Amino acid sequence: VPQDESQVIYVWFDALLGYISALLDDKDEPSLQAALDKGWPCDVHIIGKDILRFHAVYWPAMLMSADVPLPGKIYSHGFLTKD
């Protein structure tokens, strides 16, 4: 927090608006409600295994604190490799 160095805001909190606002088209009203109405909650939240804790613990806690519905399921996959 710029005005108070004893406080910290984690980038994951900002992800809430980033993920949900991605549901909007350019012509849509830029509001949380418009984004939620467009396709939230998702049925399955698909994530890589290295970020499971953030998406299975912190992300749902942030959604609940904002009174936003949770995804139906969380699916964590292994890494995809070229070879």
MOPAC internal coordinates of N, CA, C and O (Angstrom, degrees):
PM7 1SCF
backbone

  N    0.0000 0     0.00 0     0.00 0    0    0    0
  C    1.4432 1     0.00 0     0.00 0    1    0    0
  C    1.5310 1   107.45 1     0.00 0    2    1    0
  O    1.2310 1   119.48 1   -59.26 1    3    2    1
  N    1.3033 1   118.60 1   120.74 1    3    2    1
  C    1.4617 1   120.89 1  -174.21 1    5    3    2
  C    1.5331 1   115.08 1   -56.36 1    6    5    3
  O    1.2310 1   119.99 1   142.42 1    7    6    5
  N    1.3234 1   117.62 1   -37.58 1    7    6    5
  C    1.4583 1   119.86 1  -176.23 1    9    7    6
  C    1.5258 1   113.01 1   -85.89 1   10    9    7
  O    1.2310 1   119.43 1   170.51 1   11   10    9
  N    1.3243 1   118.70 1    -9.49 1   11   10    9
  C    1.4582 1   121.42 1  -176.33 1   13   11   10
  C    1.5240 1   109.49 1  -144.54 1   14   13   11
  O    1.2310 1   120.60 1   -82.41 1   15   14   13
  N    1.3223 1   116.46 1    97.59 1   15   14   13
  C    1.4602 1   121.03 1  -175.71 1   17   15   14
  C    1.5270 1   113.23 1   -68.42 1   18   17   15
  O    1.2310 1   119.47 1   169.94 1   19   18   17
  N    1.3255 1   118.61 1   -10.06 1   19   18   17
  C    1.4599 1   120.54 1   176.92 1   21   19   18
  C    1.5357 1   111.58 1   -81.83 1   22   21   19
  O    1.2310 1   120.44 1   172.41 1   23   22   21
  N    1.3279 1   116.77 1    -7.59 1   23   22   21
  C    1.4604 1   121.91 1  -179.23 1   25   23   22
  C    1.5244 1   110.50 1  -108.47 1   26   25   23
  O    1.2310 1   120.74 1   -29.00 1   27   26   25
  N    1.3334 1   116.18 1   151.00 1   27   26   25
  C    1.4546 1   122.37 1  -179.33 1   29   27   26
  C    1.5245 1   109.00 1  -132.22 1   30   29   27
  O    1.2310 1   120.50 1   -42.20 1   31   30   29
  N    1.3324 1   116.65 1   137.80 1   31   30   29
  C    1.4559 1   121.84 1   171.49 1   33   31   30
  C    1.5143 1   106.56 1  -115.00 1   34   33   31
  O    1.2310 1   120.27 1   -56.76 1   35   34   33
  N    1.3055 1   117.09 1   123.24 1   35   34   33
  C    1.4472 1   121.00 1   179.82 1   37   35   34
  C    1.5157 1   110.47 1   -82.90 1   38   37   35
  O    1.2310 1   120.86 1   -33.51 1   39   38   37
  N    1.3093 1   115.96 1   146.49 1   39   38   37
  C    1.4523 1   121.48 1  -179.31 1   41   39   38
  C    1.5237 1   111.23 1   -60.20 1   42   41   39
  O    1.2310 1   119.62 1   155.30 1   43   42   41
  N    1.3176 1   118.33 1   -24.70 1   43   42   41
  C    1.4561 1   120.71 1  -179.64 1   45   43   42
  C    1.5175 1   112.14 1   -64.64 1   46   45   43
  O    1.2310 1   119.88 1   151.78 1   47   46   45
  N    1.3156 1   117.82 1   -28.22 1   47   46   45
  C    1.4578 1   119.31 1   177.36 1   49   47   46
  C    1.5247 1   110.16 1   -65.56 1   50   49   47
  O    1.2310 1   120.55 1   141.08 1   51   50   49
  N    1.3213 1   116.56 1   -38.92 1   51   50   49
  C    1.4547 1   121.85 1   178.54 1   53   51   50
  C    1.5242 1   111.59 1   -66.42 1   54   53   51
  O    1.2310 1   120.11 1   153.65 1   55   54   53
  N    1.3244 1   117.40 1   -26.35 1   55   54   53
  C    1.4588 1   120.90 1  -178.78 1   57   55   54
  C    1.5221 1   112.04 1   -62.38 1   58   57   55
  O    1.2310 1   119.99 1   150.39 1   59   58   57
  N    1.3050 1   117.62 1   -29.61 1   59   58   57
  C    1.4644 1   121.03 1   179.12 1   61   59   58
  C    1.5184 1   110.79 1   -51.72 1   62   61   59
  O    1.2310 1   120.07 1   127.27 1   63   62   61
  N    1.3135 1   117.46 1   -52.73 1   63   62   61
  C    1.4621 1   120.13 1  -179.68 1   65   63   62
  C    1.5173 1   111.95 1   -71.14 1   66   65   63
  O    1.2310 1   120.31 1   145.30 1   67   66   65
  N    1.3349 1   117.01 1   -34.70 1   67   66   65
  C    1.4596 1   120.21 1   179.77 1   69   67   66
  C    1.5178 1   112.61 1   -63.97 1   70   69   67
  O    1.2310 1   120.15 1   134.04 1   71   70   69
  N    1.3118 1   117.31 1   -45.96 1   71   70   69
  C    1.4626 1   120.97 1  -179.90 1   73   71   70
  C    1.5204 1   111.17 1   -65.69 1   74   73   71
  O    1.2310 1   120.46 1   134.01 1   75   74   73
  N    1.2970 1   116.72 1   -45.99 1   75   74   73
  C    1.4589 1   119.62 1  -175.03 1   77   75   74
  C    1.5248 1   111.45 1   -75.21 1   78   77   75
  O    1.2310 1   119.82 1   143.23 1   79   78   77
  N    1.3312 1   117.96 1   -36.77 1   79   78   77
  C    1.4657 1   119.73 1  -179.72 1   81   79   78
  C    1.5284 1   111.48 1   -69.09 1   82   81   79
  O    1.2310 1   119.79 1   161.63 1   83   82   81
  N    1.3399 1   118.00 1   -18.37 1   83   82   81
  C    1.4642 1   120.77 1   176.63 1   85   83   82
  C    1.5262 1   111.42 1   -65.79 1   86   85   83
  O    1.2310 1   119.80 1   165.08 1   87   86   85
  N    1.3125 1   117.99 1   -14.92 1   87   86   85
  C    1.4672 1   121.51 1   178.08 1   89   87   86
  C    1.5262 1   112.49 1   -74.50 1   90   89   87
  O    1.2310 1   120.14 1   162.61 1   91   90   89
  N    1.3216 1   117.34 1   -17.39 1   91   90   89
  C    1.4652 1   121.34 1  -175.15 1   93   91   90
  C    1.5236 1   112.40 1   -83.17 1   94   93   91
  O    1.2310 1   121.02 1   -33.28 1   95   94   93
  N    1.3168 1   115.65 1   146.72 1   95   94   93
  C    1.4548 1   122.20 1   169.75 1   97   95   94
  C    1.5202 1   107.70 1   -90.14 1   98   97   95
  O    1.2310 1   120.37 1   -13.77 1   99   98   97
  N    1.3212 1   116.90 1   166.23 1   99   98   97
  C    1.4668 1   121.01 1  -179.82 1  101   99   98
  C    1.5182 1   112.87 1   -58.00 1  102  101   99
  O    1.2310 1   120.21 1   146.55 1  103  102  101
  N    1.3136 1   117.21 1   -33.45 1  103  102  101
  C    1.4690 1   120.93 1  -176.31 1  105  103  102
  C    1.5253 1   113.39 1   -83.63 1  106  105  103
  O    1.2310 1   119.85 1   170.04 1  107  106  105
  N    1.3263 1   117.89 1    -9.96 1  107  106  105
  C    1.4586 1   121.43 1  -177.50 1  109  107  106
  C    1.5261 1   112.33 1   -75.45 1  110  109  107
  O    1.2310 1   121.57 1   -28.27 1  111  110  109
  N    1.3199 1   114.60 1   151.73 1  111  110  109
  C    1.4641 1   120.34 1   175.10 1  113  111  110
  C    1.5350 1   108.94 1   -62.95 1  114  113  111
  O    1.2310 1   119.53 1   -51.30 1  115  114  113
  N    1.3363 1   118.50 1   128.70 1  115  114  113
  C    1.4695 1   120.59 1  -177.80 1  117  115  114
  C    1.5267 1   112.43 1   -80.35 1  118  117  115
  O    1.2310 1   121.29 1  -105.14 1  119  118  117
  N    1.3343 1   115.14 1    74.86 1  119  118  117
  C    1.4551 1   119.40 1   178.49 1  121  119  118
  C    1.5205 1   109.38 1  -134.66 1  122  121  119
  O    1.2310 1   120.97 1   -22.91 1  123  122  121
  N    1.3140 1   115.75 1   157.09 1  123  122  121
  C    1.4550 1   120.63 1   178.79 1  125  123  122
  C    1.5191 1   110.55 1   -61.38 1  126  125  123
  O    1.2310 1   120.00 1   136.97 1  127  126  125
  N    1.3046 1   117.61 1   -43.03 1  127  126  125
  C    1.4552 1   120.55 1  -178.54 1  129  127  126
  C    1.5236 1   111.42 1   -63.38 1  130  129  127
  O    1.2310 1   120.18 1   139.31 1  131  130  129
  N    1.3344 1   117.25 1   -40.69 1  131  130  129
  C    1.4693 1   120.13 1   178.62 1  133  131  130
  C    1.5238 1   110.56 1   -62.33 1  134  133  131
  O    1.2310 1   120.25 1   139.78 1  135  134  133
  N    1.3126 1   117.13 1   -40.22 1  135  134  133
  C    1.4687 1   120.91 1   179.09 1  137  135  134
  C    1.5230 1   110.80 1   -67.99 1  138  137  135
  O    1.2310 1   120.33 1   136.38 1  139  138  137
  N    1.3210 1   116.98 1   -43.62 1  139  138  137
  C    1.4618 1   120.28 1   178.82 1  141  139  138
  C    1.5236 1   111.30 1   -61.73 1  142  141  139
  O    1.2310 1   120.65 1   140.13 1  143  142  141
  N    1.3257 1   116.36 1   -39.87 1  143  142  141
  C    1.4589 1   121.02 1   179.69 1  145  143  142
  C    1.5279 1   111.93 1   -67.16 1  146  145  143
  O    1.2310 1   120.45 1   158.00 1  147  146  145
  N    1.3118 1   116.75 1   -22.00 1  147  146  145
  C    1.4678 1   122.24 1  -175.16 1  149  147  146
  C    1.5364 1   113.37 1   -79.94 1  150  149  147
  O    1.2310 1   119.27 1   163.08 1  151  150  149
  N    1.3188 1   119.01 1   -16.92 1  151  150  149
  C    1.4549 1   117.35 1  -179.99 1  153  151  150
  C    1.5141 1   115.28 1   161.94 1  154  153  151
  O    1.2310 1   120.44 1  -147.61 1  155  154  153
  N    1.2978 1   116.77 1    32.39 1  155  154  153
  C    1.4641 1   120.21 1   178.23 1  157  155  154
  C    1.5146 1   108.12 1  -122.07 1  158  157  155
  O    1.2310 1   118.90 1   -39.90 1  159  158  157
  N    1.3134 1   119.70 1   140.10 1  159  158  157
  C    1.4636 1   127.00 1     8.61 1  161  159  158
  C    1.5266 1   111.15 1   -83.76 1  162  161  159
  O    1.2310 1   121.18 1   -25.27 1  163  162  161
  N    1.3152 1   115.35 1   154.73 1  163  162  161
  C    1.4619 1   119.76 1   176.84 1  165  163  162
  C    1.5308 1   108.83 1   -76.39 1  166  165  163
  O    1.2310 1   120.94 1   -26.03 1  167  166  165
  N    1.3196 1   115.81 1   153.97 1  167  166  165
  C    1.4664 1   119.87 1   179.01 1  169  167  166
  C    1.5316 1   110.77 1   -72.55 1  170  169  167
  O    1.2310 1   121.08 1   136.76 1  171  170  169
  N    1.3377 1   115.55 1   -43.24 1  171  170  169
  C    1.4686 1   120.85 1  -178.08 1  173  171  170
  C    1.5222 1   108.80 1  -133.89 1  174  173  171
  O    1.2310 1   120.87 1   -50.09 1  175  174  173
  N    1.2993 1   115.94 1   129.91 1  175  174  173
  C    1.4681 1   122.59 1   175.95 1  177  175  174
  C    1.5255 1   105.73 1  -101.29 1  178  177  175
  O    1.2310 1   119.76 1   -68.96 1  179  178  177
  N    1.3335 1   118.06 1   111.04 1  179  178  177
  C    1.4634 1   122.88 1  -174.91 1  181  179  178
  C    1.5258 1   109.22 1  -101.02 1  182  181  179
  O    1.2310 1   121.30 1   -55.07 1  183  182  181
  N    1.3477 1   115.12 1   124.93 1  183  182  181
  C    1.4616 1   119.85 1  -175.75 1  185  183  182
  C    1.5177 1   110.71 1  -139.18 1  186  185  183
  O    1.2310 1   120.93 1   -19.72 1  187  186  185
  N    1.3190 1   115.82 1   160.28 1  187  186  185
  C    1.4628 1   121.78 1   174.33 1  189  187  186
  C    1.5180 1   110.65 1   -78.85 1  190  189  187
  O    1.2310 1   121.32 1   -25.71 1  191  190  189
  N    1.3276 1   115.09 1   154.29 1  191  190  189
  C    1.4687 1   119.74 1  -174.06 1  193  191  190
  C    1.5253 1   113.94 1   -64.32 1  194  193  191
  O    1.2310 1   119.71 1   156.85 1  195  194  193
  N    1.3165 1   118.16 1   -23.15 1  195  194  193
  C    1.4605 1   120.25 1  -177.28 1  197  195  194
  C    1.5258 1   113.26 1   -75.93 1  198  197  195
  O    1.2310 1   119.75 1   167.43 1  199  198  197
  N    1.3246 1   118.08 1   -12.57 1  199  198  197
  C    1.4680 1   120.26 1   180.00 1  201  199  198
  C    1.5253 1   112.11 1  -119.39 1  202  201  199
  O    1.2310 1   121.01 1  -157.70 1  203  202  201
  N    1.3302 1   115.67 1    22.30 1  203  202  201
  C    1.4629 1   120.37 1  -177.57 1  205  203  202
  C    1.5311 1   112.28 1   -58.22 1  206  205  203
  O    1.2310 1   120.06 1   133.10 1  207  206  205
  N    1.3207 1   117.49 1   -46.90 1  207  206  205
  C    1.4709 1   119.95 1  -177.55 1  209  207  206
  C    1.5314 1   111.15 1   -59.41 1  210  209  207
  O    1.2310 1   120.02 1   137.08 1  211  210  209
  N    1.3102 1   117.56 1   -42.92 1  211  210  209
  C    1.4660 1   120.55 1  -177.69 1  213  211  210
  C    1.5256 1   111.86 1   -66.46 1  214  213  211
  O    1.2310 1   120.97 1   142.05 1  215  214  213
  N    1.3405 1   115.74 1   -37.95 1  215  214  213
  C    1.4593 1   118.95 1  -176.77 1  217  215  214
  C    1.5250 1   113.73 1   -89.31 1  218  217  215
  O    1.2310 1   119.93 1   162.11 1  219  218  217
  N    1.3198 1   117.73 1   -17.89 1  219  218  217
  C    1.4622 1   120.14 1  -179.94 1  221  219  218
  C    1.5265 1   112.53 1  -100.75 1  222  221  219
  O    1.2310 1   119.95 1   164.48 1  223  222  221
  N    1.3333 1   117.70 1   -15.52 1  223  222  221
  C    1.4649 1   121.09 1  -179.40 1  225  223  222
  C    1.5313 1   110.49 1  -119.04 1  226  225  223
  O    1.2310 1   120.50 1   117.11 1  227  226  225
  N    1.3300 1   116.66 1   -62.89 1  227  226  225
  C    1.4755 1   120.40 1  -173.25 1  229  227  226
  C    1.5226 1   112.86 1   -69.18 1  230  229  227
  O    1.2310 1   120.51 1   133.99 1  231  230  229
  N    1.3321 1   116.64 1   -46.01 1  231  230  229
  C    1.4695 1   120.61 1  -178.39 1  233  231  230
  C    1.5292 1   111.40 1   -60.65 1  234  233  231
  O    1.2310 1   118.68 1   130.27 1  235  234  233
  N    1.3437 1   120.11 1   -49.73 1  235  234  233
  C    1.4723 1   118.96 1   176.67 1  237  235  234
  C    1.5305 1   112.83 1   -60.69 1  238  237  235
  O    1.2310 1   120.02 1   143.17 1  239  238  237
  N    1.3302 1   117.56 1   -36.83 1  239  238  237
  C    1.4684 1   119.82 1   178.08 1  241  239  238
  C    1.5231 1   110.94 1   -63.14 1  242  241  239
  O    1.2310 1   120.55 1   140.00 1  243  242  241
  N    1.3359 1   116.55 1   -40.00 1  243  242  241
  C    1.4679 1   119.87 1   178.09 1  245  243  242
  C    1.5256 1   110.87 1   -66.81 1  246  245  243
  O    1.2310 1   120.61 1   138.76 1  247  246  245
  N    1.3235 1   116.44 1   -41.24 1  247  246  245
  C    1.4654 1   119.38 1   178.02 1  249  247  246
  C    1.5209 1   110.80 1   -62.79 1  250  249  247
  O    1.2310 1   120.42 1   135.17 1  251  250  249
  N    1.3317 1   116.80 1   -44.83 1  251  250  249
  C    1.4664 1   120.12 1   179.77 1  253  251  250
  C    1.5277 1   111.37 1   -63.27 1  254  253  251
  O    1.2310 1   120.19 1   140.95 1  255  254  253
  N    1.3353 1   117.24 1   -39.05 1  255  254  253
  C    1.4665 1   119.53 1  -179.71 1  257  255  254
  C    1.5227 1   111.75 1   -67.16 1  258  257  255
  O    1.2310 1   120.28 1   154.07 1  259  258  257
  N    1.3292 1   117.07 1   -25.93 1  259  258  257
  C    1.4623 1   121.65 1   177.48 1  261  259  258
  C    1.5295 1   111.79 1   -93.43 1  262  261  259
  O    1.2310 1   120.55 1  -175.93 1  263  262  261
  N    1.3510 1   116.55 1     4.07 1  263  262  261
  C    1.4572 1   122.63 1  -178.78 1  265  263  262
  C    1.5325 1   111.60 1    58.46 1  266  265  263
  O    1.2310 1   121.30 1  -139.61 1  267  266  265
  N    1.3363 1   115.12 1    40.39 1  267  266  265
  C    1.4603 1   122.60 1   177.92 1  269  267  266
  C    1.5311 1   107.34 1  -107.24 1  270  269  267
  O    1.2310 1   119.49 1   -44.40 1  271  270  269
  N    1.3287 1   118.58 1   135.60 1  271  270  269
  C    1.4673 1   120.68 1  -178.48 1  273  271  270
  C    1.5272 1   112.69 1   -59.61 1  274  273  271
  O    1.2310 1   121.14 1   -31.43 1  275  274  273
  N    1.3264 1   115.43 1   148.57 1  275  274  273
  C    1.4624 1   121.75 1   179.76 1  277  275  274
  C    1.5206 1   110.97 1   -85.49 1  278  277  275
  O    1.2310 1   119.93 1   -25.29 1  279  278  277
  N    1.3478 1   117.73 1   154.71 1  279  278  277
  C    1.4636 1   119.76 1   171.52 1  281  279  278
  C    1.5307 1   109.80 1   -60.34 1  282  281  279
  O    1.2310 1   120.48 1   -25.98 1  283  282  281
  N    1.3248 1   116.69 1   154.02 1  283  282  281
  C    1.4507 1   120.51 1  -179.42 1  285  283  282
  C    1.5181 1   112.96 1   -65.34 1  286  285  283
  O    1.2310 1   120.31 1   138.66 1  287  286  285
  N    1.3300 1   117.01 1   -41.34 1  287  286  285
  C    1.4631 1   122.83 1  -178.56 1  289  287  286
  C    1.5167 1   109.18 1  -145.43 1  290  289  287
  O    1.2310 1   121.01 1   -22.06 1  291  290  289
  N    1.3255 1   115.68 1   157.94 1  291  290  289
  C    1.4618 1   121.67 1   171.64 1  293  291  290
  C    1.5141 1   107.30 1  -117.91 1  294  293  291
  O    1.2310 1   120.46 1   -53.78 1  295  294  293
  N    1.3178 1   116.72 1   126.22 1  295  294  293
  C    1.4559 1   122.01 1   178.48 1  297  295  294
  C    1.5202 1   107.90 1  -116.41 1  298  297  295
  O    1.2310 1   120.80 1   -61.03 1  299  298  297
  N    1.3179 1   116.08 1   118.97 1  299  298  297
  C    1.4638 1   121.64 1   178.80 1  301  299  298
  C    1.5231 1   108.88 1  -106.18 1  302  301  299
  O    1.2310 1   120.68 1   -52.63 1  303  302  301
  N    1.3104 1   116.31 1   127.37 1  303  302  301
  C    1.4641 1   121.20 1  -177.65 1  305  303  302
  C    1.5192 1   110.85 1  -112.09 1  306  305  303
  O    1.2310 1   120.93 1   -19.15 1  307  306  305
  N    1.3126 1   115.84 1   160.85 1  307  306  305
  C    1.4575 1   121.50 1   174.46 1  309  307  306
  C    1.5131 1   110.07 1   -74.80 1  310  309  307
  O    1.2310 1   120.90 1    -4.07 1  311  310  309
  N    1.2863 1   115.89 1   175.93 1  311  310  309
  C    1.4654 1   119.86 1   179.26 1  313  311  310
  C    1.5268 1   110.88 1   -75.90 1  314  313  311
  O    1.2310 1   120.68 1   -35.65 1  315  314  313
  N    1.2972 1   116.31 1   144.35 1  315  314  313
  C    1.4548 1   121.59 1   173.75 1  317  315  314
  C    1.5302 1   107.61 1   -91.14 1  318  317  315
  O    1.2310 1   120.72 1   -47.58 1  319  318  317
  N    1.3070 1   116.24 1   132.42 1  319  318  317
  C    1.4594 1   119.37 1  -179.79 1  321  319  318
  C    1.5204 1   109.91 1  -120.72 1  322  321  319
  O    1.2310 1   120.99 1   -24.05 1  323  322  321
  N    1.2849 1   115.72 1   155.95 1  323  322  321
  C    1.4578 1   121.42 1  -177.89 1  325  323  322
  C    1.5206 1   111.70 1   -74.41 1  326  325  323
  O    1.2310 1   120.33 1   141.19 1  327  326  325
  N    1.3036 1   116.98 1   -38.81 1  327  326  325
  C    1.4652 1   119.97 1  -176.21 1  329  327  326
  C    1.4942 1   110.75 1   -97.08 1  330  329  327
  O    1.2310 1   120.10 1   180.00 1  331  330  329

